[in-house]
Amino acid sequence: MADQEQADIRLALARLRQEHEDYDAAINAMIETGCEALRIQRMKKKKLAIKDKMSQLEDQIIPDIIA
């Protein structure tokens, strides 16, 4: 993998981590204010989708090593 491509993936991963943290803070705030459960559930689903994207990007960075 080229250095530039790996740097782009790392940048995208950092952005997703920040977005994941933002969703976490938003969900906690919604829970504290007593927001409706359906909205909280939707936010959690979006947060999980971001987590899945993060895992995919991490898999691209880490080489497969046969043990």
N, C-alpha and C positions, 0 to 999 in steps of 0.2 A: 504494500500500500504506500502510495506517495505521501511525503511529509505534509504537503498542502492539504491533501484529502483527509489525512488524520487530524490535522489542525481544525479543519472545518467541522469534522464530526465532534471533536472535543468542544468546540464553541457551541454547536447545537445542543450538546449534552448539558453544558453549563446553563444555557437559556432554559432548557426544560427543567433542570433542577430548581432554578429560581421560580419558574411558573408553578412547579409542584409545591414549593414552600408557600407561595402566595395563595394557592388553593387551600392549603392546610390552614393557614391563618384565617381565611375567609370562612371556611367551614366551622372553625372554632368560634368565630364571632357570631355566626348564624345560630349555632347551638346555644350560646350564652343569651342571645336576644330572644330566643324562643321562636325562631322562624319555622315555617311549616316543614314537616318532615319530607315531603316530596321534593322540595327545592334542595334540601340538604342531601338527599339521596342522589339527585342529579349531579350536584357538585362533586360528590364522592366518586360517581361514575366517571366524570371527566378527569378527576385526579388519578384514578386508576388507569385510564387510557394514557395519560402522560407517563405514568410509571412504566407501562408496557413499552412505550416509545423509547424511554430511557434505557430499558433492558436491551432492546434491539440495537441501539447505538453502542452500548457497552460491549455487546457481543461482536460488533464489527471492529472495535479497537483491540480487544483481547484476542490474540491468535489461538487457534485450536491446537492443543498439545495432546498428543496421544500418549497416555501413560502406560 
